[in-house]
C-alpha cells in the first residue's frame, strides 16, 4: 500500500462542503448495491450538484484529487468503498460512510470483499475462501520504486548487481562461482577451477592483459589459446586478441570498481545461451496461408520476426565469443491434423531466412487419440498439461539435452513454458501478447456468466501462474505493464482482483518487479516500406490488388463494391472479434454522412459466411457486419475483403491504399501493441489508432498520426472526416493554382 498520506486529509475536505457531500453519498447509496466506474461517479456528482461553482468547491483539494484518481467504487450501503490509483502501480483503498462521512483506509482484501458482496455475499463472508498472495513469496526481493522506472528491469538489475559487488573484496565471489558453471556439452568456458577465487581471477586477468596487449589486434584466439589455458582461462572470451582483451578488461573493472554499464556489457558477452525454445501453442502457427484464420494473426508474425532476429544475434555473439557452436531455436506449437490446406499438419518446418530455426508441431493427444480440428484459444486448457509432457520429450530428443532458455507467448504458451521450465530447471521468459482480463470489463467478478464461453477461470489462473513463475517478462510498451495516468495497464489489472466463489487475489503481480522489460517490436523493413519508394514496389501483386479493391463482381474473396474509385480509401485489417472493433468502425462510417461523402471504406478480415468459422465471437461479428451493411446501405461505398494470408501482398495493399491518398484506421477497444499500426505507418499511410493501449505510445497525436477513442464513435469518425476534408481543401487549392498557371 502506498501514498496513504494523501487520504489522511480527506475529512477536512469533506467538512468544507458537508451538505453537498452528504447529498452525493446519499445519491450514490440510494440506488442500492452496485459497482461504479469513475465516469459513473462523476455523472452522479454532476447531477447532484448542478451549480458548477459549488461543484468545483466540493471537488477542490484532497477530495478532488482522490475522486479524480478513483478507478472504481463498490457501493454497499451505508458504505462506498473506493479503489484509488494515485499513479501507475500505486493504489490505496478507502471506505466512506454515507451518513457520517467518516473515512477509513482499508486493505486490498477488504476492498475485494466489498466487491464480492455485490456478486456473492455468502462467499464474501466465508472465512475459508481461497485467498492468493503471490507477494508473500517476494519478501526481501528488491524492486523498483518510481513509476517512471517500470519496465527497465535490465537496467535495475545491473545497478543492483553493481551495488552487491561493491561491498568488499569477496563480494564478487558469486560472480566467480557463476563463471565456473559455464560449459557447453561438458567443455568448460571462460574459466576453470584454477581461478576459483576473486583474488586468483584478478591476478590472472592482469597477467593476461599484459600478454595480450603485445599481440596484434586481429590475432586469432587459437594462436594464444594454450597460453591462456595455462593461467586458468578457457574458450569464450573472444575471437581475436582485441575482443579477448576488451572482455577481460571489462571484467577486471567490475572486480575492482563495478558500474552498471560495464556489468551489462560483460554479461552481454558471456557465452551462456545457444538453444532456445519458444512456445506459441494456439492458432494456426505457420509461415504461409494462415494469417487471418481464427486466433491467428499478429502473434505469428511477431514470433517469426523475433526468431530471425534472435538467430542473427546468437550467430553474431557466438562468432564474437570465438566459439564453434551451432545455435538452435525451436518454436513449439500445436500440430493440427485438419489443417485446411496449410502446413500446420507437418511436424517440422524450417523457418524461412534462417539456418538453425524450426517450427516443431506437437499434437494434442487425448484418451481417444490425436485431436484433429482447430481449437479456440479459450477452449485449449484441458490439453495443455499433456501437451507440455509430450513437447518436453520431443525437445530433449531434438536438442540432445535441455534448452538454455524457454520463452512463452500468450497465456497458453506461457503456462506450458512455465511447466516445462520448472521440470527442466531452465530460465523462463514470458510474453503476454494480450491479457484477456483487460479486454472484457469486469470479467473477473462476472467470471461465472462468462466462463461457459471464455473459460476465464482457467485463463486468469494460467496468467497468474506464468507471470509469477517467469524469470523475466517482455512487453512491447509501458502501457502494457502500467497503463497511463488515467488507465491501469494490462499487468496492473492483475495486482488485486477477485473471482467470487473461486478465489481472491490480494497480491497477484507487482508491476515494480524488475522482471519487467520493455522491448518494442518493429515491422520488417524489407517488406513494409514507404509507397513512395517506387523502385522497390512489389508490382507483381498490383493487378490482383486492383481486382481485389475495385472489381464490380462479388466472389468468395470480396463483397461490396466502390462506385466512385476516385475517392480516397480508409482501410482497416484485423481479425473479426469484439475487441478489434471492426464492426464498431463500420457503424461509425455508416452513421457519418460527411465521412461517407469523402472516402470509401475497405475492410480486410474474417469470412463472409459465419458457418465457415468455428470461433463463436467471429461468427457473431460476421453476422453483425452483414446487418450493418444492410442497415446503412453501404454497398457502393464499402469493400469487404476476406482475411489475407500473404504478408508480401498485404504490404503492397497498404501501399496501394496510400496511392489513393487514403488512411489506415485501427479502432480496437484495447490493443496491447498494434503491429498493423507499425506496418501501415512504415508504408506511408496516415494512421488513426485507438488511444487504449500500445498505439497511444507508438503515435504522437497530431504529429505522427492520430489517436481515436474507440468508446466515442461520433467523435472518432468526425476526427477522420475533418482530416480528409482538410486534405481535400489543400488538394483543391493546389489544383486551382495549377489551373491558373496553365491559363496564364
C-alpha positions, 0 to 999 in steps of 0.5 A, a space after each residue: 500500500 502506498 501514498 496513504 498520506 494523501 487520504 489522511 486529509 480527506 475529512 477536512 475536505 469533506 467538512 468544507 462542503 458537508 451538505 453537498 457531500 452528504 447529498 452525493 453519498 446519499 445519491 450514490 447509496 440510494 440506488 442500492 448495491 452496485 459497482 461504479 466506474 469513475 465516469 459513473 461517479 462523476 455523472 452522479 456528482 454532476 447531477 447532484 450538484 448542478 451549480 458548477 461553482 459549488 461543484 468545483 468547491 466540493 471537488 477542490 483539494 484532497 477530495 478532488 484529487 482522490 475522486 479524480 484518481 478513483 478507478 472504481 467504487 463498490 457501493 454497499 450501503 451505508 458504505 462506498 468503498 473506493 479503489 484509488 490509483 494515485 499513479 501507475 502501480 500505486 493504489 490505496 483503498 478507502 471506505 466512506 460512510 454515507 451518513 457520517 462521512 467518516 473515512 477509513 483506509 482499508 486493505 486490498 482484501 477488504 476492498 475485494 470483499 466489498 466487491 464480492 458482496 455485490 456478486 456473492 455475499 455468502 462467499 464474501 463472508 466465508 472465512 475459508 475462501 481461497 485467498 492468493 498472495 503471490 507477494 508473500 513469496 517476494 519478501 526481501 526481493 528488491 524492486 523498483 520504486 518510481 513509476 517512471 522506472 517500470 519496465 527497465 528491469 535490465 537496467 535495475 538489475 545491473 545497478 543492483 548487481 553493481 551495488 552487491 559487488 561493491 561491498 568488499 573484496 569477496 563480494 564478487 565471489 558469486 560472480 566467480 562461482 557463476 563463471 565456473 558453471 559455464 560449459 557447453 556439452 561438458 567443455 568448460 568456458 571462460 574459466 576453470 577451477 584454477 581461478 576459483 577465487 576473486 583474488 586468483 581471477 584478478 591476478 590472472 586477468 592482469 597477467 593476461 592483459 599484459 600478454 595480450 596487449 603485445 599481440 596484434 589486434 586481429 590475432 586469432 584466439 587459437 594462436 594464444 589459446 594454450 597460453 591462456 589455458 595455462 593461467 586458468 582461462 578457457 574458450 569464450 572470451 573472444 575471437 581475436 586478441 582485441 575482443 579477448 582483451 576488451 572482455 577481460 578488461 571489462 571484467 577486471 573493472 567490475 572486480 575492482 570498481 563495478 558500474 552498471 554499464 560495464 556489468 551489462 556489457 560483460 554479461 552481454 558477452 558471456 557465452 551462456 545461451 545457444 538453444 532456445 525454445 519458444 512456445 506459441 501453442 494456439 492458432 494456426 502457427 505457420 509461415 504461409 496461408 494462415 494469417 487471418 484464420 481464427 486466433 491467428 494473426 499478429 502473434 505469428 508474425 511477431 514470433 517469426 520476426 523475433 526468431 530471425 532476429 534472435 538467430 542473427 544475434 546468437 550467430 553474431 555473439 557466438 562468432 564474437 565469443 570465438 566459439 564453434 557452436 551451432 545455435 538452435 531455436 525451436 518454436 513449439 506449437 500445436 500440430 493440427 491434423 485438419 489443417 485446411 490446406 496449410 502446413 500446420 499438419 507437418 511436424 517440422 518446418 524450417 523457418 524461412 531466412 534462417 539456418 538453425 530455426 524450426 517450427 516443431 508441431 506437437 499434437 494434442 493427444 487425448 484418451 481417444 487419440 490425436 485431436 484433429 480440428 482447430 481449437 479456440 484459444 479459450 477452449 485449449 486448457 484441458 490439453 495443455 498439461 499433456 501437451 507440455 509432457 509430450 513437447 518436453 520429450 520431443 525437445 530433449 530428443 531434438 536438442 540432445 539435452 535441455 534448452 538454455 532458455 524457454 520463452 512463452 507467448 500468450 497465456 497458453 504458451 506461457 503456462 506450458 513454458 512455465 511447466 516445462 521450465 520448472 521440470 527442466 530447471 531452465 530460465 523462463 521468459 514470458 510474453 503476454 501478447 494480450 491479457 484477456 482480463 483487460 479486454 472484457 470489463 469486469 470479467 473477473 467478478 462476472 467470471 461465472 456468466 462468462 466462463 461457459 464461453 471464455 473459460 476465464 477461470 482457467 485463463 486468469 489462473 494460467 496468467 497468474 501462474 506464468 507471470 509469477 513463475 517467469 524469470 523475466 517478462 517482455 512487453 512491447 510498451 509501458 502501457 502494457 505493464 502500467 497503463 497511463 495516468 488515467 488507465 491501469 495497464 494490462 499487468 496492473 489489472 492483475 495486482 488485486 482482483 477477485 473471482 467470487 466463489 473461486 478465489 481472491 487475489 490480494 497480491 497477484 503481480 507487482 508491476 515494480 518487479 524488475 522482471 519487467 522489460 520493455 522491448 518494442 517490436 518493429 515491422 520488417 523493413 524489407 517488406 513494409 516500406 514507404 509507397 513512395 519508394 517506387 523502385 522497390 514496389 512489389 508490382 507483381 501483386 498490383 493487378 490482383 490488388 486492383 481486382 481485389 479493391 475495385 472489381 464490380 463482381 462479388 466472389 468468395 474473396 470480396 463483397 461490396 463494391 466502390 462506385 466512385 474509385 476516385 475517392 480516397 480509401 480508409 482501410 482497416 485489417 484485423 481479425 473479426 472479434 469484439 475487441 478489434 472493433 471492426 464492426 464498431 468502425 463500420 457503424 461509425 462510417 455508416 452513421 457519418 454522412 460527411 465521412 461517407 461523402 469523402 472516402 470509401 471504406 475497405 475492410 480486410 478480415 474474417 469470412 463472409 459466411 459465419 458457418 465457415 468459422 468455428 470461433 463463436 465471437 467471429 461468427 457473431 461479428 460476421 453476422 453483425 457486419 452483414 446487418 450493418 451493411 444492410 442497415 446503412 446501405 453501404 454497398 457502393 461505398 464499402 469493400 469487404 475483403 476476406 482475411 489475407 494470408 500473404 504478408 508480401 501482398 498485404 504490404 503492397 495493399 497498404 501501399 496501394 491504399 496510400 496511392 489513393 491518398 487514403 488512411 489506415 484506421 485501427 479502432 480496437 477497444 484495447 490493443 496491447 501493441 498494434 503491429 498493423 499500426 507499425 506496418 501501415 505507418 512504415 508504408 506511408 499511410 496516415 494512421 488513426 489508432 485507438 488511444 487504449 493501449 500500445 498505439 497511444 505510445 507508438 503515435 504522437 497525436 497530431 504529429 505522427 498520426 492520430 489517436 481515436 477513442 474507440 468508446 466515442 464513435 461520433 467523435 472518432 469518425 468526425 476526427 477522420 472526416 475533418 482530416 480528409 476534408 482538410 486534405 481535400 481543401 489543400 488538394 483543391 487549392 493546389 489544383 486551382 493554382 495549377 489551373 491558373 498557371 496553365 491559363 496564364 
